[in-house]
Amino acid sequence: MSAPVAAIDCGTNSIRLLIARRDEASGAVVDIERHLEMVRLGLGVDRTGRFDPVAVERTLDAARGYQTLIEHHGVAVQDVRFVATSATRDASNRDDFIEGIRGILGVTPEVISGQEEAALSFRGAVSTVADLPEGPRLVVDIGGGSTELVLGITAPTHRISMDIGSVRLTERHLASDPPTEAEIAAAVGDIDDHLERAAAVVPLARAAALVGVAGTVTTVTAVASGLEDYRPEVTHGATLSVDEVAEVCGELLGETREQRARRKVIHPGRIDVIGAGALIWARVVERVAAEAQLTVTRTSEHDILDGLAQDLLDRVP
């Protein structure tokens, strides 16, 4: 086994840690620790342009816990990588947050672009989903603050980051519980406007496979699979028809938060934003399926976090 590495992905809604090694015989990446904390760092950033101090402290607390695990597994500081995405790109007071993370972990957080985020998500996703068709794969990463579309076969050829995500869209449009028809219509217009611009950059019609990653897509897949408890070994690699995606996304969008909370398969930190995320996924699937003549979607439990770990392991002697 290679020396361990630690990858941390800090998004709008969650902060996640993966400590991993590479099996030198097979070349496979082996998980040692994988954790997720729902910290909602990006709460209100779309409206205020600033981090909320309470949200920052929640995130720093999570980072302290991750540092304990990193030290326990003997990960060298040069083998730790912390990336921050949409919310941190947008927050005017991000320097305070960055300094806080540096003081805890001893590494400087990288505020990566949407383009790099897309490329890392692509690597993490397509390297682990079996039996994908020949030809370009379109990977869709729906986060809390942004949604990335990236097309390629073994590496990205086209990519774009759209300024819509489950948290951001909820704060912009879906205030009611459940959302009103007018709110949903406004959200659909927002999503479709972004998709129209994205289609000018990423040739959606070339996609031979559509692969969704991150919490929204894996949650939709878990619900569609009838799971009572979340089981990533079931959702990873799962195939859903376009009609199944539309049906489940419509259900989640139309439910109250109380109704969603009864679904134990949904993480409590996603209860209030899964409707918006599901709406984004439904609109993306409908648009891509129509242009590329696809009938199914695939789900990957592996995304930017795994791409980060693989990138780190490539550097380990």
Secondary structure, DSSP 8 states (H G I E B T S, - for coil): ----EEEEEE-SSEEEEEEEEE-TTT--EEEEEEEEEE--TTTTHHHHSS--HHHHHHHHHHHHHHHHHHHHTT--GGGEEEEE-HHHHH-TTHHHHHHHHHHHHSS--EE--HHHHHHHHHHHHHTT--S--SS-EEEEEE-SS-EEEEEESSSEEEEEEES--HHHHHHHH--SSS--HHHHHHHHHHHHHHHHHHHTTS-GGG-SEEEEESHHHHHHHHHHTT-SS--HHHHTT-EEEHHHHHHHHHHHHHS-HHHHHT-TTS-GGGTTTHHHHHHHHHHHHHHHHHHHT--EEEEES--HHHHHHHHHHHH--
